[in-house]
């Protein structure tokens, strides 16, 4: 999992990405490619 400032760039990297809010943090997860994860905050 990468911690990055802007999740917009991570979201645009692949089609299956979704932005999810969990416990006050914003995550990018990808069901098709589970290794692709990112976090902000």
mmCIF entry with sequence, helices, sheets and N, C-alpha, C, O atoms, coordinates in Angstrom:
data_MODEL
# 
_entry.id   MODEL 
# 
_entity.id                         1 
_entity.type                       polymer 
_entity.pdbx_number_of_molecules   1 
# 
_entity_poly.entity_id                      1 
_entity_poly.type                           'polypeptide(L)' 
_entity_poly.nstd_linkage                   no 
_entity_poly.nstd_monomer                   no 
_entity_poly.pdbx_seq_one_letter_code       
;(UNK)(UNK)(UNK)(UNK)(UNK)(UNK)(UNK)(UNK)(UNK)(UNK)(UNK)(UNK)(UNK)(UNK)(UNK)(UNK)
(UNK)(UNK)(UNK)(UNK)(UNK)(UNK)(UNK)(UNK)(UNK)(UNK)(UNK)(UNK)(UNK)(UNK)(UNK)(UNK)
(UNK)(UNK)(UNK)(UNK)(UNK)(UNK)(UNK)(UNK)(UNK)
;
_entity_poly.pdbx_seq_one_letter_code_can   XXXXXXXXXXXXXXXXXXXXXXXXXXXXXXXXXXXXXXXXX 
_entity_poly.pdbx_strand_id                 A 
# 
loop_
_entity_poly_seq.entity_id 
_entity_poly_seq.num 
_entity_poly_seq.mon_id 
_entity_poly_seq.hetero 
1 1  UNK n 
1 2  UNK n 
1 3  UNK n 
1 4  UNK n 
1 5  UNK n 
1 6  UNK n 
1 7  UNK n 
1 8  UNK n 
1 9  UNK n 
1 10 UNK n 
1 11 UNK n 
1 12 UNK n 
1 13 UNK n 
1 14 UNK n 
1 15 UNK n 
1 16 UNK n 
1 17 UNK n 
1 18 UNK n 
1 19 UNK n 
1 20 UNK n 
1 21 UNK n 
1 22 UNK n 
1 23 UNK n 
1 24 UNK n 
1 25 UNK n 
1 26 UNK n 
1 27 UNK n 
1 28 UNK n 
1 29 UNK n 
1 30 UNK n 
1 31 UNK n 
1 32 UNK n 
1 33 UNK n 
1 34 UNK n 
1 35 UNK n 
1 36 UNK n 
1 37 UNK n 
1 38 UNK n 
1 39 UNK n 
1 40 UNK n 
1 41 UNK n 
# 
_struct_asym.id          A 
_struct_asym.entity_id   1 
# 
_struct_conf.conf_type_id            HELX_P 
_struct_conf.id                      HELX_P1 
_struct_conf.pdbx_PDB_helix_id       AA1 
_struct_conf.beg_label_comp_id       UNK 
_struct_conf.beg_label_asym_id       A 
_struct_conf.beg_label_seq_id        7 
_struct_conf.pdbx_beg_PDB_ins_code   ? 
_struct_conf.end_label_comp_id       UNK 
_struct_conf.end_label_asym_id       A 
_struct_conf.end_label_seq_id        12 
_struct_conf.pdbx_end_PDB_ins_code   ? 
_struct_conf.beg_auth_comp_id        UNK 
_struct_conf.beg_auth_asym_id        A 
_struct_conf.beg_auth_seq_id         7 
_struct_conf.end_auth_comp_id        UNK 
_struct_conf.end_auth_asym_id        A 
_struct_conf.end_auth_seq_id         12 
_struct_conf.pdbx_PDB_helix_class    1 
_struct_conf.details                 ? 
_struct_conf.pdbx_PDB_helix_length   6 
# 
_struct_conf_type.id          HELX_P 
_struct_conf_type.criteria    ? 
_struct_conf_type.reference   ? 
# 
_struct_sheet.id               AA1 
_struct_sheet.type             ? 
_struct_sheet.number_strands   4 
_struct_sheet.details          ? 
# 
loop_
_struct_sheet_order.sheet_id 
_struct_sheet_order.range_id_1 
_struct_sheet_order.range_id_2 
_struct_sheet_order.offset 
_struct_sheet_order.sense 
AA1 1 2 ? parallel      
AA1 2 3 ? anti-parallel 
AA1 3 4 ? anti-parallel 
# 
loop_
_struct_sheet_range.sheet_id 
_struct_sheet_range.id 
_struct_sheet_range.beg_label_comp_id 
_struct_sheet_range.beg_label_asym_id 
_struct_sheet_range.beg_label_seq_id 
_struct_sheet_range.pdbx_beg_PDB_ins_code 
_struct_sheet_range.end_label_comp_id 
_struct_sheet_range.end_label_asym_id 
_struct_sheet_range.end_label_seq_id 
_struct_sheet_range.pdbx_end_PDB_ins_code 
_struct_sheet_range.beg_auth_comp_id 
_struct_sheet_range.beg_auth_asym_id 
_struct_sheet_range.beg_auth_seq_id 
_struct_sheet_range.end_auth_comp_id 
_struct_sheet_range.end_auth_asym_id 
_struct_sheet_range.end_auth_seq_id 
AA1 1 UNK A 2  ? UNK A 3  ? UNK A 2  UNK A 3  
AA1 2 UNK A 38 ? UNK A 40 ? UNK A 38 UNK A 40 
AA1 3 UNK A 25 ? UNK A 30 ? UNK A 25 UNK A 30 
AA1 4 UNK A 17 ? UNK A 22 ? UNK A 17 UNK A 22 
# 
loop_
_atom_site.group_PDB 
_atom_site.id 
_atom_site.type_symbol 
_atom_site.label_atom_id 
_atom_site.label_alt_id 
_atom_site.label_comp_id 
_atom_site.label_asym_id 
_atom_site.label_entity_id 
_atom_site.label_seq_id 
_atom_site.pdbx_PDB_ins_code 
_atom_site.Cartn_x 
_atom_site.Cartn_y 
_atom_site.Cartn_z 
_atom_site.occupancy 
_atom_site.B_iso_or_equiv 
_atom_site.pdbx_formal_charge 
_atom_site.auth_seq_id 
_atom_site.auth_comp_id 
_atom_site.auth_asym_id 
_atom_site.auth_atom_id 
_atom_site.pdbx_PDB_model_num 
ATOM 1   N N  . UNK A 1 1  ? 0.833   -1.179 0.000   1.00 0.00 ? 1  UNK A N  1 
ATOM 2   C CA . UNK A 1 1  ? 0.000   0.000  0.000   1.00 0.00 ? 1  UNK A CA 1 
ATOM 3   C C  . UNK A 1 1  ? 0.879   1.245  0.000   1.00 0.00 ? 1  UNK A C  1 
ATOM 4   O O  . UNK A 1 1  ? 1.835   1.348  0.769   1.00 0.00 ? 1  UNK A O  1 
ATOM 5   N N  . UNK A 1 2  ? 0.541   2.178  -0.869  1.00 0.00 ? 2  UNK A N  1 
ATOM 6   C CA . UNK A 1 2  ? 1.295   3.424  -0.960  1.00 0.00 ? 2  UNK A CA 1 
ATOM 7   C C  . UNK A 1 2  ? 0.513   4.535  -0.289  1.00 0.00 ? 2  UNK A C  1 
ATOM 8   O O  . UNK A 1 2  ? -0.711  4.597  -0.403  1.00 0.00 ? 2  UNK A O  1 
ATOM 9   N N  . UNK A 1 3  ? 1.214   5.407  0.407   1.00 0.00 ? 3  UNK A N  1 
ATOM 10  C CA . UNK A 1 3  ? 0.601   6.599  0.981   1.00 0.00 ? 3  UNK A CA 1 
ATOM 11  C C  . UNK A 1 3  ? 0.975   7.767  0.087   1.00 0.00 ? 3  UNK A C  1 
ATOM 12  O O  . UNK A 1 3  ? 2.151   8.109  -0.044  1.00 0.00 ? 3  UNK A O  1 
ATOM 13  N N  . UNK A 1 4  ? -0.036  8.380  -0.530  1.00 0.00 ? 4  UNK A N  1 
ATOM 14  C CA . UNK A 1 4  ? 0.226   9.450  -1.492  1.00 0.00 ? 4  UNK A CA 1 
ATOM 15  C C  . UNK A 1 4  ? -0.645  10.654 -1.182  1.00 0.00 ? 4  UNK A C  1 
ATOM 16  O O  . UNK A 1 4  ? -1.669  10.541 -0.509  1.00 0.00 ? 4  UNK A O  1 
ATOM 17  N N  . UNK A 1 5  ? -0.226  11.804 -1.679  1.00 0.00 ? 5  UNK A N  1 
ATOM 18  C CA . UNK A 1 5  ? -0.956  13.038 -1.412  1.00 0.00 ? 5  UNK A CA 1 
ATOM 19  C C  . UNK A 1 5  ? -2.250  13.109 -2.211  1.00 0.00 ? 5  UNK A C  1 
ATOM 20  O O  . UNK A 1 5  ? -3.306  13.432 -1.667  1.00 0.00 ? 5  UNK A O  1 
ATOM 21  N N  . UNK A 1 6  ? -2.164  12.808 -3.499  1.00 0.00 ? 6  UNK A N  1 
ATOM 22  C CA . UNK A 1 6  ? -3.333  12.956 -4.361  1.00 0.00 ? 6  UNK A CA 1 
ATOM 23  C C  . UNK A 1 6  ? -3.808  11.587 -4.818  1.00 0.00 ? 6  UNK A C  1 
ATOM 24  O O  . UNK A 1 6  ? -3.081  10.864 -5.498  1.00 0.00 ? 6  UNK A O  1 
ATOM 25  N N  . UNK A 1 7  ? -5.023  11.235 -4.444  1.00 0.00 ? 7  UNK A N  1 
ATOM 26  C CA . UNK A 1 7  ? -5.567  9.941  -4.861  1.00 0.00 ? 7  UNK A CA 1 
ATOM 27  C C  . UNK A 1 7  ? -6.116  9.986  -6.275  1.00 0.00 ? 7  UNK A C  1 
ATOM 28  O O  . UNK A 1 7  ? -6.404  8.946  -6.866  1.00 0.00 ? 7  UNK A O  1 
ATOM 29  N N  . UNK A 1 8  ? -6.262  11.190 -6.823  1.00 0.00 ? 8  UNK A N  1 
ATOM 30  C CA . UNK A 1 8  ? -6.799  11.299 -8.177  1.00 0.00 ? 8  UNK A CA 1 
ATOM 31  C C  . UNK A 1 8  ? -5.877  10.627 -9.177  1.00 0.00 ? 8  UNK A C  1 
ATOM 32  O O  . UNK A 1 8  ? -6.342  9.963  -10.104 1.00 0.00 ? 8  UNK A O  1 
ATOM 33  N N  . UNK A 1 9  ? -4.566  10.793 -8.996  1.00 0.00 ? 9  UNK A N  1 
ATOM 34  C CA . UNK A 1 9  ? -3.618  10.164 -9.917  1.00 0.00 ? 9  UNK A CA 1 
ATOM 35  C C  . UNK A 1 9  ? -3.657  8.655  -9.790  1.00 0.00 ? 9  UNK A C  1 
ATOM 36  O O  . UNK A 1 9  ? -3.527  7.944  -10.786 1.00 0.00 ? 9  UNK A O  1 
ATOM 37  N N  . UNK A 1 10 ? -3.837  8.154  -8.566  1.00 0.00 ? 10 UNK A N  1 
ATOM 38  C CA . UNK A 1 10 ? -3.902  6.708  -8.368  1.00 0.00 ? 10 UNK A CA 1 
ATOM 39  C C  . UNK A 1 10 ? -5.177  6.136  -8.979  1.00 0.00 ? 10 UNK A C  1 
ATOM 40  O O  . UNK A 1 10 ? -5.183  5.025  -9.509  1.00 0.00 ? 10 UNK A O  1 
ATOM 41  N N  . UNK A 1 11 ? -6.249  6.906  -8.897  1.00 0.00 ? 11 UNK A N  1 
ATOM 42  C CA . UNK A 1 11 ? -7.518  6.434  -9.428  1.00 0.00 ? 11 UNK A CA 1 
ATOM 43  C C  . UNK A 1 11 ? -7.487  6.352  -10.956 1.00 0.00 ? 11 UNK A C  1 
ATOM 44  O O  . UNK A 1 11 ? -8.093  5.463  -11.552 1.00 0.00 ? 11 UNK A O  1 
ATOM 45  N N  . UNK A 1 12 ? -6.777  7.287  -11.574 1.00 0.00 ? 12 UNK A N  1 
ATOM 46  C CA . UNK A 1 12 ? -6.744  7.316  -13.041 1.00 0.00 ? 12 UNK A CA 1 
ATOM 47  C C  . UNK A 1 12 ? -5.806  6.264  -13.617 1.00 0.00 ? 12 UNK A C  1 
ATOM 48  O O  . UNK A 1 12 ? -5.812  6.025  -14.825 1.00 0.00 ? 12 UNK A O  1 
ATOM 49  N N  . UNK A 1 13 ? -5.001  5.635  -12.769 1.00 0.00 ? 13 UNK A N  1 
ATOM 50  C CA . UNK A 1 13 ? -3.999  4.721  -13.285 1.00 0.00 ? 13 UNK A CA 1 
ATOM 51  C C  . UNK A 1 13 ? -4.610  3.468  -13.914 1.00 0.00 ? 13 UNK A C  1 
ATOM 52  O O  . UNK A 1 13 ? -4.057  2.907  -14.860 1.00 0.00 ? 13 UNK A O  1 
ATOM 53  N N  . UNK A 1 14 ? -5.760  3.033  -13.376 1.00 0.00 ? 14 UNK A N  1 
ATOM 54  C CA . UNK A 1 14 ? -6.374  1.827  -13.898 1.00 0.00 ? 14 UNK A CA 1 
ATOM 55  C C  . UNK A 1 14 ? -7.893  1.958  -13.837 1.00 0.00 ? 14 UNK A C  1 
ATOM 56  O O  . UNK A 1 14 ? -8.422  2.783  -13.092 1.00 0.00 ? 14 UNK A O  1 
ATOM 57  N N  . UNK A 1 15 ? -8.596  1.135  -14.631 1.00 0.00 ? 15 UNK A N  1 
ATOM 58  C CA . UNK A 1 15 ? -10.036 1.312  -14.730 1.00 0.00 ? 15 UNK A CA 1 
ATOM 59  C C  . UNK A 1 15 ? -10.795 0.827  -13.495 1.00 0.00 ? 15 UNK A C  1 
ATOM 60  O O  . UNK A 1 15 ? -11.795 1.432  -13.108 1.00 0.00 ? 15 UNK A O  1 
ATOM 61  N N  . UNK A 1 16 ? -10.330 -0.255 -12.875 1.00 0.00 ? 16 UNK A N  1 
ATOM 62  C CA . UNK A 1 16 ? -11.103 -0.872 -11.797 1.00 0.00 ? 16 UNK A CA 1 
ATOM 63  C C  . UNK A 1 16 ? -10.927 -0.240 -10.440 1.00 0.00 ? 16 UNK A C  1 
ATOM 64  O O  . UNK A 1 16 ? -11.327 -0.827 -9.434  1.00 0.00 ? 16 UNK A O  1 
ATOM 65  N N  . UNK A 1 17 ? -10.339 0.944  -10.381 1.00 0.00 ? 17 UNK A N  1 
ATOM 66  C CA . UNK A 1 17 ? -10.045 1.559  -9.090  1.00 0.00 ? 17 UNK A CA 1 
ATOM 67  C C  . UNK A 1 17 ? -11.268 2.241  -8.518  1.00 0.00 ? 17 UNK A C  1 
ATOM 68  O O  . UNK A 1 17 ? -12.073 2.820  -9.247  1.00 0.00 ? 17 UNK A O  1 
ATOM 69  N N  . UNK A 1 18 ? -11.400 2.166  -7.182  1.00 0.00 ? 18 UNK A N  1 
ATOM 70  C CA . UNK A 1 18 ? -12.489 2.854  -6.498  1.00 0.00 ? 18 UNK A CA 1 
ATOM 71  C C  . UNK A 1 18 ? -11.942 3.595  -5.294  1.00 0.00 ? 18 UNK A C  1 
ATOM 72  O O  . UNK A 1 18 ? -11.000 3.138  -4.647  1.00 0.00 ? 18 UNK A O  1 
ATOM 73  N N  . UNK A 1 19 ? -12.534 4.735  -4.999  1.00 0.00 ? 19 UNK A N  1 
ATOM 74  C CA . UNK A 1 19 ? -12.151 5.508  -3.821  1.00 0.00 ? 19 UNK A CA 1 
ATOM 75  C C  . UNK A 1 19 ? -13.127 5.156  -2.705  1.00 0.00 ? 19 UNK A C  1 
ATOM 76  O O  . UNK A 1 19 ? -14.341 5.258  -2.878  1.00 0.00 ? 19 UNK A O  1 
ATOM 77  N N  . UNK A 1 20 ? -12.590 4.740  -1.556  1.00 0.00 ? 20 UNK A N  1 
ATOM 78  C CA . UNK A 1 20 ? -13.402 4.293  -0.433  1.00 0.00 ? 20 UNK A CA 1 
ATOM 79  C C  . UNK A 1 20 ? -12.957 5.040  0.818   1.00 0.00 ? 20 UNK A C  1 
ATOM 80  O O  . UNK A 1 20 ? -11.762 5.257  1.020   1.00 0.00 ? 20 UNK A O  1 
ATOM 81  N N  . UNK A 1 21 ? -13.918 5.438  1.665   1.00 0.00 ? 21 UNK A N  1 
ATOM 82  C CA . UNK A 1 21 ? -13.579 6.069  2.944   1.00 0.00 ? 21 UNK A CA 1 
ATOM 83  C C  . UNK A 1 21 ? -13.762 5.048  4.059   1.00 0.00 ? 21 UNK A C  1 
ATOM 84  O O  . UNK A 1 21 ? -14.829 4.455  4.213   1.00 0.00 ? 21 UNK A O  1 
ATOM 85  N N  . UNK A 1 22 ? -12.695 4.857  4.834   1.00 0.00 ? 22 UNK A N  1 
ATOM 86  C CA . UNK A 1 22 ? -12.759 3.948  5.971   1.00 0.00 ? 22 UNK A CA 1 
ATOM 87  C C  . UNK A 1 22 ? -12.024 4.559  7.145   1.00 0.00 ? 22 UNK A C  1 
ATOM 88  O O  . UNK A 1 22 ? -10.866 4.960  7.021   1.00 0.00 ? 22 UNK A O  1 
ATOM 89  N N  . UNK A 1 23 ? -12.696 4.631  8.292   1.00 0.00 ? 23 UNK A N  1 
ATOM 90  C CA . UNK A 1 23 ? -12.103 5.124  9.539   1.00 0.00 ? 23 UNK A CA 1 
ATOM 91  C C  . UNK A 1 23 ? -11.440 6.486  9.359   1.00 0.00 ? 23 UNK A C  1 
ATOM 92  O O  . UNK A 1 23 ? -10.357 6.729  9.892   1.00 0.00 ? 23 UNK A O  1 
ATOM 93  N N  . UNK A 1 24 ? -12.089 7.370  8.610   1.00 0.00 ? 24 UNK A N  1 
ATOM 94  C CA . UNK A 1 24 ? -11.563 8.717  8.426   1.00 0.00 ? 24 UNK A CA 1 
ATOM 95  C C  . UNK A 1 24 ? -10.420 8.828  7.452   1.00 0.00 ? 24 UNK A C  1 
ATOM 96  O O  . UNK A 1 24 ? -9.861  9.911  7.280   1.00 0.00 ? 24 UNK A O  1 
ATOM 97  N N  . UNK A 1 25 ? -10.056 7.734  6.810   1.00 0.00 ? 25 UNK A N  1 
ATOM 98  C CA . UNK A 1 25 ? -8.996  7.768  5.807   1.00 0.00 ? 25 UNK A CA 1 
ATOM 99  C C  . UNK A 1 25 ? -9.589  7.449  4.447   1.00 0.00 ? 25 UNK A C  1 
ATOM 100 O O  . UNK A 1 25 ? -10.616 6.778  4.347   1.00 0.00 ? 25 UNK A O  1 
ATOM 101 N N  . UNK A 1 26 ? -8.940  7.929  3.412   1.00 0.00 ? 26 UNK A N  1 
ATOM 102 C CA . UNK A 1 26 ? -9.414  7.702  2.047   1.00 0.00 ? 26 UNK A CA 1 
ATOM 103 C C  . UNK A 1 26 ? -8.492  6.680  1.392   1.00 0.00 ? 26 UNK A C  1 
ATOM 104 O O  . UNK A 1 26 ? -7.270  6.831  1.396   1.00 0.00 ? 26 UNK A O  1 
ATOM 105 N N  . UNK A 1 27 ? -9.097  5.642  0.831   1.00 0.00 ? 27 UNK A N  1 
ATOM 106 C CA . UNK A 1 27 ? -8.332  4.555  0.210   1.00 0.00 ? 27 UNK A CA 1 
ATOM 107 C C  . UNK A 1 27 ? -8.707  4.416  -1.254  1.00 0.00 ? 27 UNK A C  1 
ATOM 108 O O  . UNK A 1 27 ? -9.826  4.735  -1.655  1.00 0.00 ? 27 UNK A O  1 
ATOM 109 N N  . UNK A 1 28 ? -7.762  3.937  -2.045  1.00 0.00 ? 28 UNK A N  1 
ATOM 110 C CA . UNK A 1 28 ? -8.053  3.494  -3.409  1.00 0.00 ? 28 UNK A CA 1 
ATOM 111 C C  . UNK A 1 28 ? -7.850  1.998  -3.428  1.00 0.00 ? 28 UNK A C  1 
ATOM 112 O O  . UNK A 1 28 ? -6.767  1.512  -3.103  1.00 0.00 ? 28 UNK A O  1 
ATOM 113 N N  . UNK A 1 29 ? -8.894  1.251  -3.813  1.00 0.00 ? 29 UNK A N  1 
ATOM 114 C CA . UNK A 1 29 ? -8.774  -0.192 -3.903  1.00 0.00 ? 29 UNK A CA 1 
ATOM 115 C C  . UNK A 1 29 ? -9.145  -0.636 -5.310  1.00 0.00 ? 29 UNK A C  1 
ATOM 116 O O  . UNK A 1 29 ? -9.863  0.059  -6.029  1.00 0.00 ? 29 UNK A O  1 
ATOM 117 N N  . UNK A 1 30 ? -8.642  -1.802 -5.687  1.00 0.00 ? 30 UNK A N  1 
ATOM 118 C CA . UNK A 1 30 ? -8.883  -2.325 -7.023  1.00 0.00 ? 30 UNK A CA 1 
ATOM 119 C C  . UNK A 1 30 ? -9.179  -3.815 -6.900  1.00 0.00 ? 30 UNK A C  1 
ATOM 120 O O  . UNK A 1 30 ? -8.325  -4.595 -6.479  1.00 0.00 ? 30 UNK A O  1 
ATOM 121 N N  . UNK A 1 31 ? -10.412 -4.204 -7.277  1.00 0.00 ? 31 UNK A N  1 
ATOM 122 C CA . UNK A 1 31 ? -10.798 -5.608 -7.150  1.00 0.00 ? 31 UNK A CA 1 
ATOM 123 C C  . UNK A 1 31 ? -10.078 -6.480 -8.171  1.00 0.00 ? 31 UNK A C  1 
ATOM 124 O O  . UNK A 1 31 ? -9.722  -7.622 -7.880  1.00 0.00 ? 31 UNK A O  1 
ATOM 125 N N  . UNK A 1 32 ? -9.864  -5.936 -9.376  1.00 0.00 ? 32 UNK A N  1 
ATOM 126 C CA . UNK A 1 32 ? -9.234  -6.748 -10.422 1.00 0.00 ? 32 UNK A CA 1 
ATOM 127 C C  . UNK A 1 32 ? -7.761  -6.962 -10.155 1.00 0.00 ? 32 UNK A C  1 
ATOM 128 O O  . UNK A 1 32 ? -7.217  -8.024 -10.461 1.00 0.00 ? 32 UNK A O  1 
ATOM 129 N N  . UNK A 1 33 ? -7.106  -5.953 -9.583  1.00 0.00 ? 33 UNK A N  1 
ATOM 130 C CA . UNK A 1 33 ? -5.679  -6.047 -9.286  1.00 0.00 ? 33 UNK A CA 1 
ATOM 131 C C  . UNK A 1 33 ? -5.497  -5.742 -7.800  1.00 0.00 ? 33 UNK A C  1 
ATOM 132 O O  . UNK A 1 33 ? -5.238  -4.594 -7.439  1.00 0.00 ? 33 UNK A O  1 
ATOM 133 N N  . UNK A 1 34 ? -5.628  -6.756 -6.924  1.00 0.00 ? 34 UNK A N  1 
ATOM 134 C CA . UNK A 1 34 ? -5.643  -6.490 -5.480  1.00 0.00 ? 34 UNK A CA 1 
ATOM 135 C C  . UNK A 1 34 ? -4.343  -5.917 -4.941  1.00 0.00 ? 34 UNK A C  1 
ATOM 136 O O  . UNK A 1 34 ? -4.332  -5.372 -3.837  1.00 0.00 ? 34 UNK A O  1 
ATOM 137 N N  . UNK A 1 35 ? -3.260  -6.020 -5.676  1.00 0.00 ? 35 UNK A N  1 
ATOM 138 C CA . UNK A 1 35 ? -1.997  -5.456 -5.204  1.00 0.00 ? 35 UNK A CA 1 
ATOM 139 C C  . UNK A 1 35 ? -1.985  -3.941 -5.319  1.00 0.00 ? 35 UNK A C  1 
ATOM 140 O O  . UNK A 1 35 ? -1.175  -3.270 -4.679  1.00 0.00 ? 35 UNK A O  1 
ATOM 141 N N  . UNK A 1 36 ? -2.878  -3.406 -6.128  1.00 0.00 ? 36 UNK A N  1 
ATOM 142 C CA . UNK A 1 36 ? -2.904  -1.959 -6.343  1.00 0.00 ? 36 UNK A CA 1 
ATOM 143 C C  . UNK A 1 36 ? -3.756  -1.309 -5.269  1.00 0.00 ? 36 UNK A C  1 
ATOM 144 O O  . UNK A 1 36 ? -4.984  -1.311 -5.355  1.00 0.00 ? 36 UNK A O  1 
ATOM 145 N N  . UNK A 1 37 ? -3.096  -0.745 -4.245  1.00 0.00 ? 37 UNK A N  1 
ATOM 146 C CA . UNK A 1 37 ? -3.818  -0.036 -3.194  1.00 0.00 ? 37 UNK A CA 1 
ATOM 147 C C  . UNK A 1 37 ? -3.081  1.246  -2.876  1.00 0.00 ? 37 UNK A C  1 
ATOM 148 O O  . UNK A 1 37 ? -1.860  1.327  -3.013  1.00 0.00 ? 37 UNK A O  1 
ATOM 149 N N  . UNK A 1 38 ? -3.832  2.247  -2.450  1.00 0.00 ? 38 UNK A N  1 
ATOM 150 C CA . UNK A 1 38 ? -3.208  3.508  -2.040  1.00 0.00 ? 38 UNK A CA 1 
ATOM 151 C C  . UNK A 1 38 ? -4.043  4.097  -0.911  1.00 0.00 ? 38 UNK A C  1 
ATOM 152 O O  . UNK A 1 38 ? -5.219  3.773  -0.739  1.00 0.00 ? 38 UNK A O  1 
ATOM 153 N N  . UNK A 1 39 ? -3.385  4.986  -0.138  1.00 0.00 ? 39 UNK A N  1 
ATOM 154 C CA . UNK A 1 39 ? -4.050  5.567  1.016   1.00 0.00 ? 39 UNK A CA 1 
ATOM 155 C C  . UNK A 1 39 ? -3.682  7.033  1.135   1.00 0.00 ? 39 UNK A C  1 
ATOM 156 O O  . UNK A 1 39 ? -2.578  7.441  0.774   1.00 0.00 ? 39 UNK A O  1 
ATOM 157 N N  . UNK A 1 40 ? -4.616  7.819  1.642   1.00 0.00 ? 40 UNK A N  1 
ATOM 158 C CA . UNK A 1 40 ? -4.343  9.231  1.876   1.00 0.00 ? 40 UNK A CA 1 
ATOM 159 C C  . UNK A 1 40 ? -4.802  9.595  3.281   1.00 0.00 ? 40 UNK A C  1 
ATOM 160 O O  . UNK A 1 40 ? -5.892  9.197  3.692   1.00 0.00 ? 40 UNK A O  1 
ATOM 161 N N  . UNK A 1 41 ? -3.990  10.345 4.026   1.00 0.00 ? 41 UNK A N  1 
ATOM 162 C CA . UNK A 1 41 ? -4.375  10.809 5.347   1.00 0.00 ? 41 UNK A CA 1 
ATOM 163 C C  . UNK A 1 41 ? -3.942  9.908  6.475   1.00 0.00 ? 41 UNK A C  1 
ATOM 164 O O  . UNK A 1 41 ? -4.214  10.202 7.639   1.00 0.00 ? 41 UNK A O  1 
# 
